[in-house]
Amino acid sequence: MADAPEKKPSLPADYVPPKVWSWESPSGGAFASINRPIAGATHDKVLPVGQQPLQLYSLGTPNGQKVTILLEELLAAGHAGAEYDAWYIDILEGDQFGSGFTELNPNSKIPALLDRSNPEKPQRVFESGAILLYLAEKFGAFLPEDPAARTEALNWLFWQMGSAPFLGGGFGHFYAYAPVKIEYAIDRYAMEAKRQYDVLDRHFAEHRFAAGNEYSIADMAIFPWYGAVALGQAYGDAATFLATKDYKHFNRWVEEVGSRPAVKRGRRVNRKKENDPSFIRERHSAADLD
Ligand SMILES: N[C@@H](CCC(=O)N[C@@H](CS)C(=O)NCC(=O)O)C(=O)O
């Protein structure tokens, strides 16, 4: 005879999951106002289009910063075709559910890019990792040519895409944003976040950059997430809680990548001036950041 199922406590104490989940009340916590269980546009809204070949619709969150860092690196390296207009998508106001945005990204999340370099054939690109790869291939930059190093860059790029949701959506959410502090959830994701920092620390003990000797889009993807938390720029006092100072090889890499002028410029785009006077809400030419 099978054992009787273990009776587990609930939070709230009287909660029993129904047979079929339904959307009855907002989940609470930060971002509850934009969470929905359905995809698609909620309203008609045409996206603005500027003069530059690349139109970026984004916000200066870590996922948004990855792309503006690469664009600033490309421009600093002399790729004039990487000039871009960066438009502010206010995700707390639901801009990502406008019809124009969902045409570019049916997943309704920033960043989304429209490459209008060939106006006859504009190309949409969504998912930050896909945008980094698209731009690196388009300009032949920041992705090593050597097949082994290129593969390493892609290993770490896709590692970041798969891992950061545990750092942000898992650890960051339950540590800083959830409406209730749940020890089980915080422990589970702190454990995973620390494991990921250790993965990075061990890698950077032996490699200057993610792909080896060459700085690449993999570094640009990892830095805004793992660097920002370690620099005390995300999730309250998460850097202390996770003791990120202990990852010394990782911190050496943070110092090197974070001091690059293009990284500093890219991290200022699509952010509110109220939070820091060096931030800019939109970017339409280099002068906006100079
Ligand atoms: N895997 C996606 C994740 C993008 C993402 O989660 N974007 C967030 C901001 S960082 C967003 O737009 N959230 C709006 C929403 O969930 O409605 C990527 O890397 O591009």
The ligand as an SDF file (V2000), in Angstrom:
LIG
                    3D

 20 19  0  0  0  0  0  0  0  0999 V2000
   14.9670   36.3870  -22.0520 N   0  0  0  0  0  0  0  0  0  0  0  0
   14.6210   37.7670  -22.2830 C   0  0  0  0  0  0  0  0  0  0  0  0
   14.1650   38.3610  -20.9840 C   0  0  0  0  0  0  0  0  0  0  0  0
   13.7700   39.8050  -21.1450 C   0  0  0  0  0  0  0  0  0  0  0  0
   13.0580   40.3420  -19.9100 C   0  0  0  0  0  0  0  0  0  0  0  0
   12.7830   39.6020  -18.9570 O   0  0  0  0  0  0  0  0  0  0  0  0
   12.7330   41.6390  -19.9300 N   0  0  0  0  0  0  0  0  0  0  0  0
   12.0150   42.2320  -18.8190 C   0  0  0  0  0  0  0  0  0  0  0  0
   12.7780   43.4130  -18.2620 C   0  0  0  0  0  0  0  0  0  0  0  0
   14.3990   42.9460  -17.7700 S   0  0  0  0  0  0  0  0  0  0  0  0
   10.6710   42.7440  -19.3210 C   0  0  0  0  0  0  0  0  0  0  0  0
   10.5840   43.3000  -20.3800 O   0  0  0  0  0  0  0  0  0  0  0  0
    9.6220   42.5520  -18.5280 N   0  0  0  0  0  0  0  0  0  0  0  0
    8.3290   43.0210  -18.8560 C   0  0  0  0  0  0  0  0  0  0  0  0
    7.2730   42.0050  -18.5570 C   0  0  0  0  0  0  0  0  0  0  0  0
    7.5950   40.9190  -18.0660 O   0  0  0  0  0  0  0  0  0  0  0  0
    6.1020   42.2990  -18.8410 O   0  0  0  0  0  0  0  0  0  0  0  0
   15.8120   38.5060  -22.8540 C   0  0  0  0  0  0  0  0  0  0  0  0
   16.9330   38.2320  -22.4110 O   0  0  0  0  0  0  0  0  0  0  0  0
   15.6430   39.3660  -23.7380 O   0  0  0  0  0  0  0  0  0  0  0  0
  1  2  1  0
  2  3  1  0
  2 18  1  0
  3  4  1  0
  4  5  1  0
  5  6  2  0
  5  7  1  0
  7  8  1  0
  8  9  1  0
  8 11  1  0
  9 10  1  0
 11 12  2  0
 11 13  1  0
 13 14  1  0
 14 15  1  0
 15 16  2  0
 15 17  1  0
 18 19  2  0
 18 20  1  0
M  END
$$$$
